[in-house]
Every structure is written in C-alpha cells, then in structure tokens.
Amino acid sequence: MVAYKRILLKISGEAIAGDKKHGIDVETIGRICDKIVEVSKLGVQISIVVGGGNFWRGKYGHQMERTTSDYMGMLATAMNGLALQDALEARGAYTRMQTAIEMREIAEPYIKRKAIKHLEKGRIVIFACGTGNPYFSTDTAAALRAAETDAEVILLAKTIDGVYSADPKEDETATKYDEITYLDILNKDLKVMDSTATSLCRDNKIPLIVFGIDEPDNIVKIVKGEKIGTIVK
C-alpha cells in the first residue's frame, strides 16, 4: 500500500553534489535514483524538479545582471536533469525530461498535457530550467508543476531533516517542527521555500513534506505513509 499515487520530488542541486558540495557526485545520484526507481515500481507516478545550486546560484552573480545570472542557473538545472535521467535509465526506468527553455536536441519542451500523459504511462518526468523565467526559483517551479500536474504532495529533499525554528547548522537551540502551516512559515520567515513558492502551495492546498535526502530511503518510507521530516499543510 502507498499513501500517494502521484508525487513531485524536489531535489536541490546541493543534494546531488554529495560531500563534494559542488558539481555532480555519481554515487550520490545513484543512491537517490535507486530509491526513486523503487518507488516507481510501487506504482507511484513521479515527477522531479531539480535545482542547479551545485553549479550556479543567482547570488554568485551579484556583479552580474540578474536576468543573465538566473538564466545561467536554469542551464545548470538542465545539466543536473540529464545526470538524473542517465542514472534512472541505467536502472531500467523509463524517463522523459522536459525543459521550460527549449533545447529540443536534449529534451522535450514543457507541455502540461504531455507531462501528465507520460506520468500516466509510468514514466518518470524530470522538469528542468525552473519556470523558464528569471526572478523565480526552482522551489516556485516545483510548486507550479505540482499544481499543473495535480500532484498529491511535494517531497522537498534537503540536506537537513525537516523544518526548524532556525538554521540547526548555526543555532544549536533550533527546534524541529513535526507539523507546521504555510501561514506560520510566512509569518515566522522560515527559510523552507521562498515566499512565492510557499504562497503558491498554500493557495492550491498542496501539502509539502520536508525531509533529509542524506538517507535516500526516506523517499520510500514517506510514500508508504511513514512520518518522516516535517509536514507543511
């Protein structure tokens, strides 16, 4: 038995960099993809939004025009998407990558109806290039794609194991929430997702589960209904 039939998994670029903190760690991607394939074999329809922070973040380009910097970040997500696609297909999964910026030689352009059709056929769909627009993060892309494809839940894979009152890496007194509302996240200015993504999830009533990707088996546990990380409603 599974708790969800259609999920959107948001993976940060940092998560697939592993201990290297930069670039792509093939072993880390392999461990994550092992579990994604395991979930897919349970009959769960999976889409993935991947970030690009392991190659480029907008804040790196503080001396650069913002739009240019953001487009560079989008291209970074395409590289990560290709790496995920390669690892998933090496494990026998059928995948499709769709990009918000056209690059037909390597991926399909994003088309909602086509994405849903792929999901219904059991293919894992990877969404790259964010929303295709500067000034919007891949968190916002995850919320948008989840709403468009009627995902039942967003699984937000992070390098920490849930939502805390402060950054646990910097504040030892930070406390972890088992459950919290989107309104509390906005009011307390907790750095879970950016405010645009948080509002989009709240307005569309999409639950969010924030969990640690350091243990990739958490993906399987969550889909089977175990309480892992923090649930945001």
Secondary structure as a PSIPRED ss2 file (coil, helix, strand):
# PSIPRED VFORMAT (PSIPRED V4.0)

   1 M C   1.000  0.000  0.000
   2 V C   1.000  0.000  0.000
   3 A C   1.000  0.000  0.000
   4 Y C   1.000  0.000  0.000
   5 K C   1.000  0.000  0.000
   6 R E   0.000  0.000  1.000
   7 I E   0.000  0.000  1.000
   8 L E   0.000  0.000  1.000
   9 L E   0.000  0.000  1.000
  10 K E   0.000  0.000  1.000
  11 I E   0.000  0.000  1.000
  12 S C   1.000  0.000  0.000
  13 G H   0.000  1.000  0.000
  14 E H   0.000  1.000  0.000
  15 A H   0.000  1.000  0.000
  16 I H   0.000  1.000  0.000
  17 A H   0.000  1.000  0.000
  18 G H   0.000  1.000  0.000
  19 D H   0.000  1.000  0.000
  20 K H   0.000  1.000  0.000
  21 K C   1.000  0.000  0.000
  22 H C   1.000  0.000  0.000
  23 G C   1.000  0.000  0.000
  24 I C   1.000  0.000  0.000
  25 D C   1.000  0.000  0.000
  26 V H   0.000  1.000  0.000
  27 E H   0.000  1.000  0.000
  28 T H   0.000  1.000  0.000
  29 I H   0.000  1.000  0.000
  30 G H   0.000  1.000  0.000
  31 R H   0.000  1.000  0.000
  32 I H   0.000  1.000  0.000
  33 C H   0.000  1.000  0.000
  34 D H   0.000  1.000  0.000
  35 K H   0.000  1.000  0.000
  36 I H   0.000  1.000  0.000
  37 V H   0.000  1.000  0.000
  38 E H   0.000  1.000  0.000
  39 V H   0.000  1.000  0.000
  40 S H   0.000  1.000  0.000
  41 K C   1.000  0.000  0.000
  42 L C   1.000  0.000  0.000
  43 G C   1.000  0.000  0.000
  44 V C   1.000  0.000  0.000
  45 Q E   0.000  0.000  1.000
  46 I E   0.000  0.000  1.000
  47 S E   0.000  0.000  1.000
  48 I E   0.000  0.000  1.000
  49 V E   0.000  0.000  1.000
  50 V E   0.000  0.000  1.000
  51 G C   1.000  0.000  0.000
  52 G C   1.000  0.000  0.000
  53 G C   1.000  0.000  0.000
  54 N C   1.000  0.000  0.000
  55 F C   1.000  0.000  0.000
  56 W C   1.000  0.000  0.000
  57 R C   1.000  0.000  0.000
  58 G H   0.000  1.000  0.000
  59 K H   0.000  1.000  0.000
  60 Y H   0.000  1.000  0.000
  61 G H   0.000  1.000  0.000
  62 H C   1.000  0.000  0.000
  63 Q C   1.000  0.000  0.000
  64 M C   1.000  0.000  0.000
  65 E C   1.000  0.000  0.000
  66 R H   0.000  1.000  0.000
  67 T H   0.000  1.000  0.000
  68 T H   0.000  1.000  0.000
  69 S H   0.000  1.000  0.000
  70 D H   0.000  1.000  0.000
  71 Y H   0.000  1.000  0.000
  72 M H   0.000  1.000  0.000
  73 G H   0.000  1.000  0.000
  74 M H   0.000  1.000  0.000
  75 L H   0.000  1.000  0.000
  76 A H   0.000  1.000  0.000
  77 T H   0.000  1.000  0.000
  78 A H   0.000  1.000  0.000
  79 M H   0.000  1.000  0.000
  80 N H   0.000  1.000  0.000
  81 G H   0.000  1.000  0.000
  82 L H   0.000  1.000  0.000
  83 A H   0.000  1.000  0.000
  84 L H   0.000  1.000  0.000
  85 Q H   0.000  1.000  0.000
  86 D H   0.000  1.000  0.000
  87 A H   0.000  1.000  0.000
  88 L H   0.000  1.000  0.000
  89 E H   0.000  1.000  0.000
  90 A H   0.000  1.000  0.000
  91 R C   1.000  0.000  0.000
  92 G C   1.000  0.000  0.000
  93 A C   1.000  0.000  0.000
  94 Y C   1.000  0.000  0.000
  95 T E   0.000  0.000  1.000
  96 R E   0.000  0.000  1.000
  97 M E   0.000  0.000  1.000
  98 Q E   0.000  0.000  1.000
  99 T E   0.000  0.000  1.000
 100 A C   1.000  0.000  0.000
 101 I C   1.000  0.000  0.000
 102 E C   1.000  0.000  0.000
 103 M C   1.000  0.000  0.000
 104 R C   1.000  0.000  0.000
 105 E C   1.000  0.000  0.000
 106 I C   1.000  0.000  0.000
 107 A C   1.000  0.000  0.000
 108 E E   0.000  0.000  1.000
 109 P E   0.000  0.000  1.000
 110 Y C   1.000  0.000  0.000
 111 I C   1.000  0.000  0.000
 112 K H   0.000  1.000  0.000
 113 R H   0.000  1.000  0.000
 114 K H   0.000  1.000  0.000
 115 A H   0.000  1.000  0.000
 116 I H   0.000  1.000  0.000
 117 K H   0.000  1.000  0.000
 118 H H   0.000  1.000  0.000
 119 L H   0.000  1.000  0.000
 120 E H   0.000  1.000  0.000
 121 K C   1.000  0.000  0.000
 122 G C   1.000  0.000  0.000
 123 R C   1.000  0.000  0.000
 124 I E   0.000  0.000  1.000
 125 V E   0.000  0.000  1.000
 126 I E   0.000  0.000  1.000
 127 F E   0.000  0.000  1.000
 128 A E   0.000  0.000  1.000
 129 C C   1.000  0.000  0.000
 130 G C   1.000  0.000  0.000
 131 T C   1.000  0.000  0.000
 132 G C   1.000  0.000  0.000
 133 N C   1.000  0.000  0.000
 134 P C   1.000  0.000  0.000
 135 Y C   1.000  0.000  0.000
 136 F C   1.000  0.000  0.000
 137 S C   1.000  0.000  0.000
 138 T H   0.000  1.000  0.000
 139 D H   0.000  1.000  0.000
 140 T H   0.000  1.000  0.000
 141 A H   0.000  1.000  0.000
 142 A H   0.000  1.000  0.000
 143 A H   0.000  1.000  0.000
 144 L H   0.000  1.000  0.000
 145 R H   0.000  1.000  0.000
 146 A H   0.000  1.000  0.000
 147 A H   0.000  1.000  0.000
 148 E H   0.000  1.000  0.000
 149 T C   1.000  0.000  0.000
 150 D C   1.000  0.000  0.000
 151 A C   1.000  0.000  0.000
 152 E C   1.000  0.000  0.000
 153 V E   0.000  0.000  1.000
 154 I E   0.000  0.000  1.000
 155 L E   0.000  0.000  1.000
 156 L E   0.000  0.000  1.000
 157 A E   0.000  0.000  1.000
 158 K E   0.000  0.000  1.000
 159 T C   1.000  0.000  0.000
 160 I C   1.000  0.000  0.000
 161 D C   1.000  0.000  0.000
 162 G C   1.000  0.000  0.000
 163 V E   0.000  0.000  1.000
 164 Y E   0.000  0.000  1.000
 165 S C   1.000  0.000  0.000
 166 A C   1.000  0.000  0.000
 167 D C   1.000  0.000  0.000
 168 P C   1.000  0.000  0.000
 169 K C   1.000  0.000  0.000
 170 E C   1.000  0.000  0.000
 171 D C   1.000  0.000  0.000
 172 E C   1.000  0.000  0.000
 173 T C   1.000  0.000  0.000
 174 A C   1.000  0.000  0.000
 175 T C   1.000  0.000  0.000
 176 K E   0.000  0.000  1.000
 177 Y E   0.000  0.000  1.000
 178 D C   1.000  0.000  0.000
 179 E E   0.000  0.000  1.000
 180 I E   0.000  0.000  1.000
 181 T C   1.000  0.000  0.000
 182 Y H   0.000  1.000  0.000
 183 L H   0.000  1.000  0.000
 184 D H   0.000  1.000  0.000
 185 I H   0.000  1.000  0.000
 186 L H   0.000  1.000  0.000
 187 N H   0.000  1.000  0.000
 188 K H   0.000  1.000  0.000
 189 D C   1.000  0.000  0.000
 190 L C   1.000  0.000  0.000
 191 K C   1.000  0.000  0.000
 192 V C   1.000  0.000  0.000
 193 M C   1.000  0.000  0.000
 194 D C   1.000  0.000  0.000
 195 S H   0.000  1.000  0.000
 196 T H   0.000  1.000  0.000
 197 A H   0.000  1.000  0.000
 198 T H   0.000  1.000  0.000
 199 S H   0.000  1.000  0.000
 200 L H   0.000  1.000  0.000
 201 C H   0.000  1.000  0.000
 202 R H   0.000  1.000  0.000
 203 D H   0.000  1.000  0.000
 204 N C   1.000  0.000  0.000
 205 K C   1.000  0.000  0.000
 206 I C   1.000  0.000  0.000
 207 P C   1.000  0.000  0.000
 208 L E   0.000  0.000  1.000
 209 I E   0.000  0.000  1.000
 210 V E   0.000  0.000  1.000
 211 F E   0.000  0.000  1.000
 212 G E   0.000  0.000  1.000
 213 I C   1.000  0.000  0.000
 214 D C   1.000  0.000  0.000
 215 E C   1.000  0.000  0.000
 216 P C   1.000  0.000  0.000
 217 D H   0.000  1.000  0.000
 218 N H   0.000  1.000  0.000
 219 I H   0.000  1.000  0.000
 220 V H   0.000  1.000  0.000
 221 K H   0.000  1.000  0.000
 222 I H   0.000  1.000  0.000
 223 V H   0.000  1.000  0.000
 224 K C   1.000  0.000  0.000
 225 G C   1.000  0.000  0.000
 226 E C   1.000  0.000  0.000
 227 K C   1.000  0.000  0.000
 228 I C   1.000  0.000  0.000
 229 G C   1.000  0.000  0.000
 230 T E   0.000  0.000  1.000
 231 I E   0.000  0.000  1.000
 232 V E   0.000  0.000  1.000
 233 K C   1.000  0.000  0.000
